[in-house]
Amino acid sequence: MNSFAAHAPLHAGVTVLSESPTGLVAVAKPAGLLSHPNAPGDESRSLLTCRYAMDAECYEWPQPEGEGGTGQAWLLNRLDSATSGVMLLARSAELAQHIRQQFKQRQVQKIYAALVFGRPGSLRADWRDRLSTAKKGGRLRTSARGHVPAETTLQQVKSVTGNFGTLTLVQLEPKTGRSHQLRVQCAHRGLPIVGDATYGDFRRNRGFAKLGGSPRLFLHSFRTAFTYDWAGRSHRFLAEAPLPDEFNVALTT
């Protein structure tokens, strides 16, 4: 199987983190890119700059001259455009179906890094909430008042007090995959994620930007790991996307 990085039309900001012989690929998406095109013309600002088949959840592109055929990559997970980090693709429909089942059965470990305003009351906490989601003005919005269970484990990594006030780098491991879950659960506990323009602290966001902080959302999919069986063998897959420079800058300013 040829190299994915060499032949797929990756956006210039996307890097390949790892590629399994089975055809599973992990890439790092920068903040600001779409996981896939949502409308005609979105291709130039998407993970891969080519056609996306919504029904199959699959990217498609013409192969280089001499090879013929069509290149394909099936999208396995999504991140909001404002969120950076690990995304997975499969190079066959069969593998994509198998890995998607892993996600549905909650067999995939996902670890996020987030920079929040304030400091958690404990070094570790298990959050259990009930959320509701609705569309308002054509946009998805999630509330901490609802009936859909959402669970996340928080672990404090580093807390500093400086020009931006008190900021804490936390590790978030969602046990469920609800829309905007991490952002809403953080805000609900008085720990809004820095740069969150929907659920965050707008006053502190403005102050952060005024002092030179990056305007991005400080939420990053840091690690994805799981074990899967394929072709009669068990495979362990782990991908990590390094913490973006903006996080380190904010924690040392």
N, C-alpha and C positions, 0 to 999 in steps of 0.2 A: 504494500500500500504506500503510495507516494506521500511525501511530507505535506501535511495540512497547511503549515505556514508558508510553504513555497508556492502553493497553487490556489488557495482560497483568497478571495478578494477582501481581506481584512481591512477595516478602517485603519488609517495611519496611526491612530492612538491606541490600537489594540495589540497586545502581545500574547503569544502562546506560552502558557505556563508549563503544560505537560501534555503528552500525547501517548496513549496506550496502544499497543499492537492490536488490540481488539477494535480500535476505531473510536475510542472515547477521547475527547479533546477538552482541555480546560484553558480558557483564555481570561485575561484581565481586562475588564471594561473600565475606561476612565469615566469620571463623572461628566454628565452632559450628553452622553451617547444614548440612543435608544437601543433596547434589546432587540427590536425588530422594527421594520417600517410599519407605521400605523396608517399611512395614507400615501398616495402617489407623490413622489418627490422627496420622501423621507429617506430614501436609500443612502444618500450621501452623508447622513448623520446617524447611521445605524451600525451595529456591530460588524456586519458584512455589508459591503456597498453593492448589493445586487438584489435581484428579485427575491421576494419572500412569499411562499404559498401559505396563506393563513390556515386553510383547512388541514394541511399536513404538518403545519408548524415547521416548515423546512425552507432553508435558503437554497437557491439554485443559481448556477452560473455556467457559462460555456467554458469548456476545457481548453487549454492552450492548443494552438494549431498543431496538428500531427497526432494528438491524443484522441480527439473526437469525444463525442458524448457530452454529458452534463455533469458538472460537479454538484454535490449535494451535501448539506449538513443540517441535521435535525436539532432544533433548539430544545434543551432539556429543562431549563429554568429561566426565570426572568428577574431583572432588577429594574426598579424605577430609574428613569433617566438620570436623576440627581444622585443616585447611589452608585458607587464604584465597586470593583472587585471581581470575584470569581464567577464565571459563567461556564456552563457545560454544553457541549455539542456532541452529537453522535454522527458517525459517517455511514450508518446504515439504518434503515427504518426498523429492522428487527431489534437492533441494539437499543435504539431510541425507545421503543415500546417497553423493553425490559427495564431500562433505567428509570423511565417514568413511573413504573410500578414501585420502584424503590422509594421514590419521593412520596407517592401516595400512601405507602405503608409506613412512612416516617422512619425509614431505615438509613436516611442520609443525614449525617451530622453537618450542620451549618453553623459557623462561628462568625459573628460580625464584630467589628470594632466601631465604637461610637465615641465621639467627644461630646460631653454634656456640660451644661452650665450647672454649677453646684457640686455637691459631694454626696454620694449615697450614704445612708445611715449605717450600713454594714458592708463588710468586704465581699459578702456573697449573699444572694437572695434569690428565692424562687417566686416569680410573679405569676399569679393566676387571676385572670380577669375575664369578663364577658363583654364582648364587643358587638357592635352593629355597624353595618356598612350600607350606604345609600349613595345614589348619584344626586349631586346638587349642581345645577348649572352646567350639566354635562360632564362633571368631574366626580371622581370617586372620593367619598369622604367616610372616615371611620370614627366611631364614637366609643368611649369607654363605658357607655351604658348600653347594654344589649343582652343577648342570650347565647351568643356564639363563644364557646370557650377559647381562650388564648393563654398559652403558657410560655414563659421565657425564664431562663436562668441568667442572672447577672453576676459578674465577677469584676471587682474593682482592680484596675491595673496600675494607675498612677494618677495622683491628684496634685495640682499645682495652683498657687495663687500668684498672679502677676498682673501685667498691664490689662489683661482681659478679664480680671476678676478670678474667681475660683472655677477652674475647669478640671474635669476628671475624664480620663480615658477608661472606658469600660469595655468588657467583653460580653457580648450578648449571644446566648444560644437559644434560638426559638425552638420549642418543641412542637409548635403548630405553625401553620403558614398562612396567617390571615393577612389581608391587604392592609398595609401601613401599620402592621402590628407593633413593631419595635418603636416606631416614632410615637404612636399613641400611648403605649405603655410607659415610655420614658416621661412624656409630658404629663401624664396622669399622676406621676409621683413627684412632680416638681423638679424633674431632671430633663428639661427639654434639650433635644439634640441641637447643637450649634448649627446655625444656618437653615433650620427647618422653617420654611416660609408658610407652612400650612398649620402645623400643630405646635410650633415653637414659641419662644418668648421674643416677640417682635422688637421690643425695646432693647433687650440685650443683643439681639442680632444686629440692630442698627449701630449700637455702641461698638460691637466687635468689628464691624466693617469700617467704622469711622477711624478706628485705631490701626487699620491696615490688615485686619484679618481677611482670609479668603472668603468670598461670598458663597462658596459651595456648601452643600449639605454634608456634614461630617459623619457620614454613615458609610461603612466600607465592609463588603463581604470578604472577610480575611481568609477563611479556611473552609473547604468542603472535603469531606472524607466519608467513605463507605466501602463495603465489601460486596462484590457481586459474583455470581456464578455465570460462566460463559464458556461454551465449547468444551464442557466437561471439566473445567478448571475453576478454582476460586481465585478471584483477583482483588487485590486491595488497591484502592485509588485514593490518592490524597493530592490536593492542590492548594497552594497558598499564594495569595497576592500580597506583596509587600505593602506595608502601611504607606499611603501617599505622603509626600513631603509636607503638605499643608498641615497634617496632624502634628508632625514633629516641630514645625515652626511655631504653631500655636502654643505648644506645651513648653517652649523655651523662650517665649517673648514676655 
